[in-house]
Amino acid sequence: MTALHNIEQLLARLAPGPICDDRMARTLGRSPRKNVDHAACEMLGRDGFERRKDTGSLCAEIRLVTRQR
């Protein structure tokens, strides 16, 4: 499975909760984090995916997060 597919599945499972790139990378065992960032950016605008500054649902910190509406 590709990073993009894994991220889509994770976000669908957590929807509508937002998750930051660091937590996505740790949860999925992906490294480096920038690969997760690039994959998350590719998903913007389709299937209800969005990125914004918000509180992550898993880390409870204000960061750039991705979520599926």
mmJSON file of the N, C-alpha and C atoms, coordinates in Angstrom:
{"data_MODEL":{"atom_site":{
"group_PDB":["ATOM","ATOM","ATOM","ATOM","ATOM","ATOM","ATOM","ATOM","ATOM","ATOM","ATOM","ATOM","ATOM","ATOM","ATOM","ATOM","ATOM","ATOM","ATOM","ATOM","ATOM","ATOM","ATOM","ATOM","ATOM","ATOM","ATOM","ATOM","ATOM","ATOM","ATOM","ATOM","ATOM","ATOM","ATOM","ATOM","ATOM","ATOM","ATOM","ATOM","ATOM","ATOM","ATOM","ATOM","ATOM","ATOM","ATOM","ATOM","ATOM","ATOM","ATOM","ATOM","ATOM","ATOM","ATOM","ATOM","ATOM","ATOM","ATOM","ATOM","ATOM","ATOM","ATOM","ATOM","ATOM","ATOM","ATOM","ATOM","ATOM","ATOM","ATOM","ATOM","ATOM","ATOM","ATOM","ATOM","ATOM","ATOM","ATOM","ATOM","ATOM","ATOM","ATOM","ATOM","ATOM","ATOM","ATOM","ATOM","ATOM","ATOM","ATOM","ATOM","ATOM","ATOM","ATOM","ATOM","ATOM","ATOM","ATOM","ATOM","ATOM","ATOM","ATOM","ATOM","ATOM","ATOM","ATOM","ATOM","ATOM","ATOM","ATOM","ATOM","ATOM","ATOM","ATOM","ATOM","ATOM","ATOM","ATOM","ATOM","ATOM","ATOM","ATOM","ATOM","ATOM","ATOM","ATOM","ATOM","ATOM","ATOM","ATOM","ATOM","ATOM","ATOM","ATOM","ATOM","ATOM","ATOM","ATOM","ATOM","ATOM","ATOM","ATOM","ATOM","ATOM","ATOM","ATOM","ATOM","ATOM","ATOM","ATOM","ATOM","ATOM","ATOM","ATOM","ATOM","ATOM","ATOM","ATOM","ATOM","ATOM","ATOM","ATOM","ATOM","ATOM","ATOM","ATOM","ATOM","ATOM","ATOM","ATOM","ATOM","ATOM","ATOM","ATOM","ATOM","ATOM","ATOM","ATOM","ATOM","ATOM","ATOM","ATOM","ATOM","ATOM","ATOM","ATOM","ATOM","ATOM","ATOM","ATOM","ATOM","ATOM","ATOM","ATOM","ATOM","ATOM","ATOM","ATOM","ATOM","ATOM","ATOM","ATOM","ATOM","ATOM","ATOM","ATOM"],
"id":[1,2,3,4,5,6,7,8,9,10,11,12,13,14,15,16,17,18,19,20,21,22,23,24,25,26,27,28,29,30,31,32,33,34,35,36,37,38,39,40,41,42,43,44,45,46,47,48,49,50,51,52,53,54,55,56,57,58,59,60,61,62,63,64,65,66,67,68,69,70,71,72,73,74,75,76,77,78,79,80,81,82,83,84,85,86,87,88,89,90,91,92,93,94,95,96,97,98,99,100,101,102,103,104,105,106,107,108,109,110,111,112,113,114,115,116,117,118,119,120,121,122,123,124,125,126,127,128,129,130,131,132,133,134,135,136,137,138,139,140,141,142,143,144,145,146,147,148,149,150,151,152,153,154,155,156,157,158,159,160,161,162,163,164,165,166,167,168,169,170,171,172,173,174,175,176,177,178,179,180,181,182,183,184,185,186,187,188,189,190,191,192,193,194,195,196,197,198,199,200,201,202,203,204,205,206,207],
"type_symbol":["N","C","C","N","C","C","N","C","C","N","C","C","N","C","C","N","C","C","N","C","C","N","C","C","N","C","C","N","C","C","N","C","C","N","C","C","N","C","C","N","C","C","N","C","C","N","C","C","N","C","C","N","C","C","N","C","C","N","C","C","N","C","C","N","C","C","N","C","C","N","C","C","N","C","C","N","C","C","N","C","C","N","C","C","N","C","C","N","C","C","N","C","C","N","C","C","N","C","C","N","C","C","N","C","C","N","C","C","N","C","C","N","C","C","N","C","C","N","C","C","N","C","C","N","C","C","N","C","C","N","C","C","N","C","C","N","C","C","N","C","C","N","C","C","N","C","C","N","C","C","N","C","C","N","C","C","N","C","C","N","C","C","N","C","C","N","C","C","N","C","C","N","C","C","N","C","C","N","C","C","N","C","C","N","C","C","N","C","C","N","C","C","N","C","C","N","C","C","N","C","C","N","C","C","N","C","C"],
"label_atom_id":["N","CA","C","N","CA","C","N","CA","C","N","CA","C","N","CA","C","N","CA","C","N","CA","C","N","CA","C","N","CA","C","N","CA","C","N","CA","C","N","CA","C","N","CA","C","N","CA","C","N","CA","C","N","CA","C","N","CA","C","N","CA","C","N","CA","C","N","CA","C","N","CA","C","N","CA","C","N","CA","C","N","CA","C","N","CA","C","N","CA","C","N","CA","C","N","CA","C","N","CA","C","N","CA","C","N","CA","C","N","CA","C","N","CA","C","N","CA","C","N","CA","C","N","CA","C","N","CA","C","N","CA","C","N","CA","C","N","CA","C","N","CA","C","N","CA","C","N","CA","C","N","CA","C","N","CA","C","N","CA","C","N","CA","C","N","CA","C","N","CA","C","N","CA","C","N","CA","C","N","CA","C","N","CA","C","N","CA","C","N","CA","C","N","CA","C","N","CA","C","N","CA","C","N","CA","C","N","CA","C","N","CA","C","N","CA","C","N","CA","C","N","CA","C","N","CA","C","N","CA","C","N","CA","C","N","CA","C","N","CA","C"],
"label_alt_id":[null,null,null,null,null,null,null,null,null,null,null,null,null,null,null,null,null,null,null,null,null,null,null,null,null,null,null,null,null,null,null,null,null,null,null,null,null,null,null,null,null,null,null,null,null,null,null,null,null,null,null,null,null,null,null,null,null,null,null,null,null,null,null,null,null,null,null,null,null,null,null,null,null,null,null,null,null,null,null,null,null,null,null,null,null,null,null,null,null,null,null,null,null,null,null,null,null,null,null,null,null,null,null,null,null,null,null,null,null,null,null,null,null,null,null,null,null,null,null,null,null,null,null,null,null,null,null,null,null,null,null,null,null,null,null,null,null,null,null,null,null,null,null,null,null,null,null,null,null,null,null,null,null,null,null,null,null,null,null,null,null,null,null,null,null,null,null,null,null,null,null,null,null,null,null,null,null,null,null,null,null,null,null,null,null,null,null,null,null,null,null,null,null,null,null,null,null,null,null,null,null,null,null,null,null,null,null],
"label_comp_id":["MET","MET","MET","THR","THR","THR","ALA","ALA","ALA","LEU","LEU","LEU","HIS","HIS","HIS","ASN","ASN","ASN","ILE","ILE","ILE","GLU","GLU","GLU","GLN","GLN","GLN","LEU","LEU","LEU","LEU","LEU","LEU","ALA","ALA","ALA","ARG","ARG","ARG","LEU","LEU","LEU","ALA","ALA","ALA","PRO","PRO","PRO","GLY","GLY","GLY","PRO","PRO","PRO","ILE","ILE","ILE","CYS","CYS","CYS","ASP","ASP","ASP","ASP","ASP","ASP","ARG","ARG","ARG","MET","MET","MET","ALA","ALA","ALA","ARG","ARG","ARG","THR","THR","THR","LEU","LEU","LEU","GLY","GLY","GLY","ARG","ARG","ARG","SER","SER","SER","PRO","PRO","PRO","ARG","ARG","ARG","LYS","LYS","LYS","ASN","ASN","ASN","VAL","VAL","VAL","ASP","ASP","ASP","HIS","HIS","HIS","ALA","ALA","ALA","ALA","ALA","ALA","CYS","CYS","CYS","GLU","GLU","GLU","MET","MET","MET","LEU","LEU","LEU","GLY","GLY","GLY","ARG","ARG","ARG","ASP","ASP","ASP","GLY","GLY","GLY","PHE","PHE","PHE","GLU","GLU","GLU","ARG","ARG","ARG","ARG","ARG","ARG","LYS","LYS","LYS","ASP","ASP","ASP","THR","THR","THR","GLY","GLY","GLY","SER","SER","SER","LEU","LEU","LEU","CYS","CYS","CYS","ALA","ALA","ALA","GLU","GLU","GLU","ILE","ILE","ILE","ARG","ARG","ARG","LEU","LEU","LEU","VAL","VAL","VAL","THR","THR","THR","ARG","ARG","ARG","GLN","GLN","GLN","ARG","ARG","ARG"],
"label_asym_id":["A","A","A","A","A","A","A","A","A","A","A","A","A","A","A","A","A","A","A","A","A","A","A","A","A","A","A","A","A","A","A","A","A","A","A","A","A","A","A","A","A","A","A","A","A","A","A","A","A","A","A","A","A","A","A","A","A","A","A","A","A","A","A","A","A","A","A","A","A","A","A","A","A","A","A","A","A","A","A","A","A","A","A","A","A","A","A","A","A","A","A","A","A","A","A","A","A","A","A","A","A","A","A","A","A","A","A","A","A","A","A","A","A","A","A","A","A","A","A","A","A","A","A","A","A","A","A","A","A","A","A","A","A","A","A","A","A","A","A","A","A","A","A","A","A","A","A","A","A","A","A","A","A","A","A","A","A","A","A","A","A","A","A","A","A","A","A","A","A","A","A","A","A","A","A","A","A","A","A","A","A","A","A","A","A","A","A","A","A","A","A","A","A","A","A","A","A","A","A","A","A","A","A","A","A","A","A"],
"label_entity_id":["1","1","1","1","1","1","1","1","1","1","1","1","1","1","1","1","1","1","1","1","1","1","1","1","1","1","1","1","1","1","1","1","1","1","1","1","1","1","1","1","1","1","1","1","1","1","1","1","1","1","1","1","1","1","1","1","1","1","1","1","1","1","1","1","1","1","1","1","1","1","1","1","1","1","1","1","1","1","1","1","1","1","1","1","1","1","1","1","1","1","1","1","1","1","1","1","1","1","1","1","1","1","1","1","1","1","1","1","1","1","1","1","1","1","1","1","1","1","1","1","1","1","1","1","1","1","1","1","1","1","1","1","1","1","1","1","1","1","1","1","1","1","1","1","1","1","1","1","1","1","1","1","1","1","1","1","1","1","1","1","1","1","1","1","1","1","1","1","1","1","1","1","1","1","1","1","1","1","1","1","1","1","1","1","1","1","1","1","1","1","1","1","1","1","1","1","1","1","1","1","1","1","1","1","1","1","1"],
"label_seq_id":[1,1,1,2,2,2,3,3,3,4,4,4,5,5,5,6,6,6,7,7,7,8,8,8,9,9,9,10,10,10,11,11,11,12,12,12,13,13,13,14,14,14,15,15,15,16,16,16,17,17,17,18,18,18,19,19,19,20,20,20,21,21,21,22,22,22,23,23,23,24,24,24,25,25,25,26,26,26,27,27,27,28,28,28,29,29,29,30,30,30,31,31,31,32,32,32,33,33,33,34,34,34,35,35,35,36,36,36,37,37,37,38,38,38,39,39,39,40,40,40,41,41,41,42,42,42,43,43,43,44,44,44,45,45,45,46,46,46,47,47,47,48,48,48,49,49,49,50,50,50,51,51,51,52,52,52,53,53,53,54,54,54,55,55,55,56,56,56,57,57,57,58,58,58,59,59,59,60,60,60,61,61,61,62,62,62,63,63,63,64,64,64,65,65,65,66,66,66,67,67,67,68,68,68,69,69,69],
"pdbx_PDB_ins_code":[null,null,null,null,null,null,null,null,null,null,null,null,null,null,null,null,null,null,null,null,null,null,null,null,null,null,null,null,null,null,null,null,null,null,null,null,null,null,null,null,null,null,null,null,null,null,null,null,null,null,null,null,null,null,null,null,null,null,null,null,null,null,null,null,null,null,null,null,null,null,null,null,null,null,null,null,null,null,null,null,null,null,null,null,null,null,null,null,null,null,null,null,null,null,null,null,null,null,null,null,null,null,null,null,null,null,null,null,null,null,null,null,null,null,null,null,null,null,null,null,null,null,null,null,null,null,null,null,null,null,null,null,null,null,null,null,null,null,null,null,null,null,null,null,null,null,null,null,null,null,null,null,null,null,null,null,null,null,null,null,null,null,null,null,null,null,null,null,null,null,null,null,null,null,null,null,null,null,null,null,null,null,null,null,null,null,null,null,null,null,null,null,null,null,null,null,null,null,null,null,null,null,null,null,null,null,null],
"Cartn_x":[0.838,0.0,0.879,0.398,1.136,0.86,1.735,1.531,0.197,-0.126,-1.375,-2.577,-2.567,-3.68,-3.785,-2.648,-2.647,-3.186,-2.799,-3.263,-4.759,-5.24,-6.681,-7.461,-6.99,-7.675,-7.668,-6.534,-6.435,-7.379,-7.395,-8.259,-9.734,-10.08,-11.47,-11.89,-10.979,-11.274,-11.46,-10.696,-10.751,-11.738,-12.318,-13.207,-14.312,-14.64,-14.094,-12.928,-12.321,-11.217,-9.973,-9.347,-8.124,-6.893,-5.863,-4.632,-3.436,-2.401,-1.212,-0.297,0.605,1.523,2.42,2.901,3.773,3.06,1.82,1.064,0.716,0.395,0.136,1.371,2.534,3.784,4.064,3.89,4.127,3.129,1.85,0.802,0.993,1.401,1.554,2.962,3.872,5.245,5.963,5.604,6.205,7.309,8.365,9.461,10.055,10.506,10.411,9.016,8.751,7.442,7.079,8.073,7.759,7.053,7.251,6.508,5.018,4.697,3.299,2.735,3.516,3.094,2.769,3.624,3.393,2.142,1.968,0.793,-0.483,-0.451,-1.626,-1.977,-0.975,-1.221,-1.853,-1.488,-2.063,-3.564,-4.033,-5.44,-6.348,-5.772,-6.575,-7.622,-8.822,-9.886,-10.65,-10.233,-10.996,-11.51,-12.65,-13.27,-13.397,-13.496,-13.709,-12.484,-11.277,-10.057,-9.702,-9.27,-8.848,-7.708,-6.891,-5.783,-5.93,-5.634,-5.699,-5.005,-4.768,-4.247,-5.411,-5.235,-6.293,-5.668,-6.467,-6.012,-6.118,-5.013,-5.009,-5.833,-6.606,-7.476,-6.696,-5.485,-4.693,-3.637,-3.081,-2.007,-2.492,-3.674,-4.264,-3.386,-2.56,-1.724,-2.193,-2.01,-2.383,-1.268,-1.625,-0.674,-1.424,-0.676,-1.288,-1.812,-3.108,-3.74,-4.492,-4.779,-5.564,-6.771,-7.902,-9.095,-9.97,-10.877,-11.882,-13.227,-13.931,-15.228,-16.257],
"Cartn_y":[-1.189,0.0,1.248,2.265,3.521,4.361,5.32,6.234,6.951,7.361,8.075,7.22,5.968,5.066,4.844,4.646,4.45,5.67,6.85,8.088,8.263,7.983,8.077,7.167,5.945,5.002,5.486,5.988,6.494,7.67,8.616,9.792,9.412,8.453,7.993,7.356,6.599,5.946,6.955,8.048,9.053,10.183,10.209,11.311,11.52,12.778,14.007,14.58,13.788,14.283,14.604,15.746,16.123,15.444,15.207,14.582,15.277,15.533,16.23,15.245,15.793,14.975,14.108,14.676,13.904,12.663,12.831,11.705,10.699,11.194,10.275,9.434,10.081,9.371,8.312,8.668,7.708,6.563,6.887,5.871,4.882,5.39,4.544,3.973,4.377,3.893,4.405,5.626,6.233,7.196,7.19,8.112,8.48,9.653,10.82,11.436,12.313,12.949,13.731,14.274,15.082,14.258,12.93,12.089,12.113,12.126,12.213,13.576,14.626,15.98,16.066,15.542,15.592,14.809,13.629,12.817,13.519,14.125,14.833,16.02,16.722,17.861,17.405,16.228,15.691,15.441,15.17,14.832,16.049,17.229,18.433,18.632,18.983,19.334,18.168,16.955,15.829,14.959,14.399,13.522,14.154,15.486,16.178,16.336,16.153,16.327,17.797,18.232,19.619,19.682,20.737,20.986,22.384,22.517,23.826,23.742,24.904,24.959,24.643,23.633,23.225,22.323,21.915,21.004,19.569,18.846,17.445,16.591,15.669,14.841,13.811,13.472,12.488,13.121,14.261,14.885,16.07,16.594,17.734,18.987,19.1,20.282,21.021,22.347,23.14,23.02,22.467,22.224,22.261,22.12,21.938,20.506,20.355,19.035,18.772,17.51,17.083,16.342,16.51,15.761,15.521,14.58,14.328,14.706,15.599,16.054,14.969],
"Cartn_z":[0.0,0.0,0.0,-0.652,-0.71,0.534,0.773,1.902,1.752,0.539,0.287,0.68,0.281,0.6,2.113,2.773,4.229,4.961,4.506,5.134,4.921,3.717,3.442,4.378,4.569,5.456,6.907,7.36,8.732,8.95,8.026,8.169,8.104,7.26,7.18,8.503,9.108,10.384,11.508,11.477,12.544,12.267,11.071,10.661,11.683,11.958,11.386,12.183,13.063,13.888,13.081,13.355,12.646,13.255,12.445,12.917,12.269,13.059,12.544,11.809,11.0,10.206,11.086,12.197,13.089,13.615,14.05,14.6,13.501,12.296,11.181,10.896,10.845,10.549,11.614,12.883,13.968,13.927,13.743,13.733,12.591,11.433,10.247,10.097,10.976,10.875,9.641,9.21,8.014,8.408,7.624,7.856,6.507,6.288,7.151,7.114,8.062,8.179,6.93,6.217,5.033,3.959,3.938,2.996,3.316,4.599,5.027,4.646,4.85,4.493,3.002,2.157,0.707,0.324,0.901,0.595,1.058,2.244,2.76,1.866,1.373,0.476,-0.839,-1.319,-2.558,-2.427,-1.22,-1.005,-0.875,-0.735,-0.511,-1.589,-1.15,-2.071,-2.663,-2.407,-2.946,-1.803,-1.985,-0.993,0.39,0.43,1.691,2.57,2.037,2.825,2.908,4.085,4.27,5.273,5.146,6.074,6.635,7.919,8.571,9.923,10.532,11.904,12.831,13.675,14.59,15.656,16.605,17.646,17.142,17.192,16.766,17.716,17.16,17.994,18.811,18.397,19.135,20.034,19.624,20.407,21.243,20.938,21.65,21.588,20.542,20.334,19.09,19.092,17.924,16.895,15.742,14.656,13.331,12.248,10.943,10.914,10.717,10.756,9.452,9.226,8.074,8.613,7.942,8.346,7.137,7.28,6.255,6.848,6.147,6.662,6.612],
"occupancy":[1.0,1.0,1.0,1.0,1.0,1.0,1.0,1.0,1.0,1.0,1.0,1.0,1.0,1.0,1.0,1.0,1.0,1.0,1.0,1.0,1.0,1.0,1.0,1.0,1.0,1.0,1.0,1.0,1.0,1.0,1.0,1.0,1.0,1.0,1.0,1.0,1.0,1.0,1.0,1.0,1.0,1.0,1.0,1.0,1.0,1.0,1.0,1.0,1.0,1.0,1.0,1.0,1.0,1.0,1.0,1.0,1.0,1.0,1.0,1.0,1.0,1.0,1.0,1.0,1.0,1.0,1.0,1.0,1.0,1.0,1.0,1.0,1.0,1.0,1.0,1.0,1.0,1.0,1.0,1.0,1.0,1.0,1.0,1.0,1.0,1.0,1.0,1.0,1.0,1.0,1.0,1.0,1.0,1.0,1.0,1.0,1.0,1.0,1.0,1.0,1.0,1.0,1.0,1.0,1.0,1.0,1.0,1.0,1.0,1.0,1.0,1.0,1.0,1.0,1.0,1.0,1.0,1.0,1.0,1.0,1.0,1.0,1.0,1.0,1.0,1.0,1.0,1.0,1.0,1.0,1.0,1.0,1.0,1.0,1.0,1.0,1.0,1.0,1.0,1.0,1.0,1.0,1.0,1.0,1.0,1.0,1.0,1.0,1.0,1.0,1.0,1.0,1.0,1.0,1.0,1.0,1.0,1.0,1.0,1.0,1.0,1.0,1.0,1.0,1.0,1.0,1.0,1.0,1.0,1.0,1.0,1.0,1.0,1.0,1.0,1.0,1.0,1.0,1.0,1.0,1.0,1.0,1.0,1.0,1.0,1.0,1.0,1.0,1.0,1.0,1.0,1.0,1.0,1.0,1.0,1.0,1.0,1.0,1.0,1.0,1.0,1.0,1.0,1.0,1.0,1.0,1.0],
"B_iso_or_equiv":[0.0,0.0,0.0,0.0,0.0,0.0,0.0,0.0,0.0,0.0,0.0,0.0,0.0,0.0,0.0,0.0,0.0,0.0,0.0,0.0,0.0,0.0,0.0,0.0,0.0,0.0,0.0,0.0,0.0,0.0,0.0,0.0,0.0,0.0,0.0,0.0,0.0,0.0,0.0,0.0,0.0,0.0,0.0,0.0,0.0,0.0,0.0,0.0,0.0,0.0,0.0,0.0,0.0,0.0,0.0,0.0,0.0,0.0,0.0,0.0,0.0,0.0,0.0,0.0,0.0,0.0,0.0,0.0,0.0,0.0,0.0,0.0,0.0,0.0,0.0,0.0,0.0,0.0,0.0,0.0,0.0,0.0,0.0,0.0,0.0,0.0,0.0,0.0,0.0,0.0,0.0,0.0,0.0,0.0,0.0,0.0,0.0,0.0,0.0,0.0,0.0,0.0,0.0,0.0,0.0,0.0,0.0,0.0,0.0,0.0,0.0,0.0,0.0,0.0,0.0,0.0,0.0,0.0,0.0,0.0,0.0,0.0,0.0,0.0,0.0,0.0,0.0,0.0,0.0,0.0,0.0,0.0,0.0,0.0,0.0,0.0,0.0,0.0,0.0,0.0,0.0,0.0,0.0,0.0,0.0,0.0,0.0,0.0,0.0,0.0,0.0,0.0,0.0,0.0,0.0,0.0,0.0,0.0,0.0,0.0,0.0,0.0,0.0,0.0,0.0,0.0,0.0,0.0,0.0,0.0,0.0,0.0,0.0,0.0,0.0,0.0,0.0,0.0,0.0,0.0,0.0,0.0,0.0,0.0,0.0,0.0,0.0,0.0,0.0,0.0,0.0,0.0,0.0,0.0,0.0,0.0,0.0,0.0,0.0,0.0,0.0,0.0,0.0,0.0,0.0,0.0,0.0],
"pdbx_formal_charge":[null,null,null,null,null,null,null,null,null,null,null,null,null,null,null,null,null,null,null,null,null,null,null,null,null,null,null,null,null,null,null,null,null,null,null,null,null,null,null,null,null,null,null,null,null,null,null,null,null,null,null,null,null,null,null,null,null,null,null,null,null,null,null,null,null,null,null,null,null,null,null,null,null,null,null,null,null,null,null,null,null,null,null,null,null,null,null,null,null,null,null,null,null,null,null,null,null,null,null,null,null,null,null,null,null,null,null,null,null,null,null,null,null,null,null,null,null,null,null,null,null,null,null,null,null,null,null,null,null,null,null,null,null,null,null,null,null,null,null,null,null,null,null,null,null,null,null,null,null,null,null,null,null,null,null,null,null,null,null,null,null,null,null,null,null,null,null,null,null,null,null,null,null,null,null,null,null,null,null,null,null,null,null,null,null,null,null,null,null,null,null,null,null,null,null,null,null,null,null,null,null,null,null,null,null,null,null],
"auth_seq_id":[1,1,1,2,2,2,3,3,3,4,4,4,5,5,5,6,6,6,7,7,7,8,8,8,9,9,9,10,10,10,11,11,11,12,12,12,13,13,13,14,14,14,15,15,15,16,16,16,17,17,17,18,18,18,19,19,19,20,20,20,21,21,21,22,22,22,23,23,23,24,24,24,25,25,25,26,26,26,27,27,27,28,28,28,29,29,29,30,30,30,31,31,31,32,32,32,33,33,33,34,34,34,35,35,35,36,36,36,37,37,37,38,38,38,39,39,39,40,40,40,41,41,41,42,42,42,43,43,43,44,44,44,45,45,45,46,46,46,47,47,47,48,48,48,49,49,49,50,50,50,51,51,51,52,52,52,53,53,53,54,54,54,55,55,55,56,56,56,57,57,57,58,58,58,59,59,59,60,60,60,61,61,61,62,62,62,63,63,63,64,64,64,65,65,65,66,66,66,67,67,67,68,68,68,69,69,69],
"auth_comp_id":["MET","MET","MET","THR","THR","THR","ALA","ALA","ALA","LEU","LEU","LEU","HIS","HIS","HIS","ASN","ASN","ASN","ILE","ILE","ILE","GLU","GLU","GLU","GLN","GLN","GLN","LEU","LEU","LEU","LEU","LEU","LEU","ALA","ALA","ALA","ARG","ARG","ARG","LEU","LEU","LEU","ALA","ALA","ALA","PRO","PRO","PRO","GLY","GLY","GLY","PRO","PRO","PRO","ILE","ILE","ILE","CYS","CYS","CYS","ASP","ASP","ASP","ASP","ASP","ASP","ARG","ARG","ARG","MET","MET","MET","ALA","ALA","ALA","ARG","ARG","ARG","THR","THR","THR","LEU","LEU","LEU","GLY","GLY","GLY","ARG","ARG","ARG","SER","SER","SER","PRO","PRO","PRO","ARG","ARG","ARG","LYS","LYS","LYS","ASN","ASN","ASN","VAL","VAL","VAL","ASP","ASP","ASP","HIS","HIS","HIS","ALA","ALA","ALA","ALA","ALA","ALA","CYS","CYS","CYS","GLU","GLU","GLU","MET","MET","MET","LEU","LEU","LEU","GLY","GLY","GLY","ARG","ARG","ARG","ASP","ASP","ASP","GLY","GLY","GLY","PHE","PHE","PHE","GLU","GLU","GLU","ARG","ARG","ARG","ARG","ARG","ARG","LYS","LYS","LYS","ASP","ASP","ASP","THR","THR","THR","GLY","GLY","GLY","SER","SER","SER","LEU","LEU","LEU","CYS","CYS","CYS","ALA","ALA","ALA","GLU","GLU","GLU","ILE","ILE","ILE","ARG","ARG","ARG","LEU","LEU","LEU","VAL","VAL","VAL","THR","THR","THR","ARG","ARG","ARG","GLN","GLN","GLN","ARG","ARG","ARG"],
"auth_asym_id":["A","A","A","A","A","A","A","A","A","A","A","A","A","A","A","A","A","A","A","A","A","A","A","A","A","A","A","A","A","A","A","A","A","A","A","A","A","A","A","A","A","A","A","A","A","A","A","A","A","A","A","A","A","A","A","A","A","A","A","A","A","A","A","A","A","A","A","A","A","A","A","A","A","A","A","A","A","A","A","A","A","A","A","A","A","A","A","A","A","A","A","A","A","A","A","A","A","A","A","A","A","A","A","A","A","A","A","A","A","A","A","A","A","A","A","A","A","A","A","A","A","A","A","A","A","A","A","A","A","A","A","A","A","A","A","A","A","A","A","A","A","A","A","A","A","A","A","A","A","A","A","A","A","A","A","A","A","A","A","A","A","A","A","A","A","A","A","A","A","A","A","A","A","A","A","A","A","A","A","A","A","A","A","A","A","A","A","A","A","A","A","A","A","A","A","A","A","A","A","A","A","A","A","A","A","A","A"],
"auth_atom_id":["N","CA","C","N","CA","C","N","CA","C","N","CA","C","N","CA","C","N","CA","C","N","CA","C","N","CA","C","N","CA","C","N","CA","C","N","CA","C","N","CA","C","N","CA","C","N","CA","C","N","CA","C","N","CA","C","N","CA","C","N","CA","C","N","CA","C","N","CA","C","N","CA","C","N","CA","C","N","CA","C","N","CA","C","N","CA","C","N","CA","C","N","CA","C","N","CA","C","N","CA","C","N","CA","C","N","CA","C","N","CA","C","N","CA","C","N","CA","C","N","CA","C","N","CA","C","N","CA","C","N","CA","C","N","CA","C","N","CA","C","N","CA","C","N","CA","C","N","CA","C","N","CA","C","N","CA","C","N","CA","C","N","CA","C","N","CA","C","N","CA","C","N","CA","C","N","CA","C","N","CA","C","N","CA","C","N","CA","C","N","CA","C","N","CA","C","N","CA","C","N","CA","C","N","CA","C","N","CA","C","N","CA","C","N","CA","C","N","CA","C","N","CA","C","N","CA","C","N","CA","C","N","CA","C","N","CA","C","N","CA","C"],
"pdbx_PDB_model_num":[1,1,1,1,1,1,1,1,1,1,1,1,1,1,1,1,1,1,1,1,1,1,1,1,1,1,1,1,1,1,1,1,1,1,1,1,1,1,1,1,1,1,1,1,1,1,1,1,1,1,1,1,1,1,1,1,1,1,1,1,1,1,1,1,1,1,1,1,1,1,1,1,1,1,1,1,1,1,1,1,1,1,1,1,1,1,1,1,1,1,1,1,1,1,1,1,1,1,1,1,1,1,1,1,1,1,1,1,1,1,1,1,1,1,1,1,1,1,1,1,1,1,1,1,1,1,1,1,1,1,1,1,1,1,1,1,1,1,1,1,1,1,1,1,1,1,1,1,1,1,1,1,1,1,1,1,1,1,1,1,1,1,1,1,1,1,1,1,1,1,1,1,1,1,1,1,1,1,1,1,1,1,1,1,1,1,1,1,1,1,1,1,1,1,1,1,1,1,1,1,1,1,1,1,1,1,1]
}}}
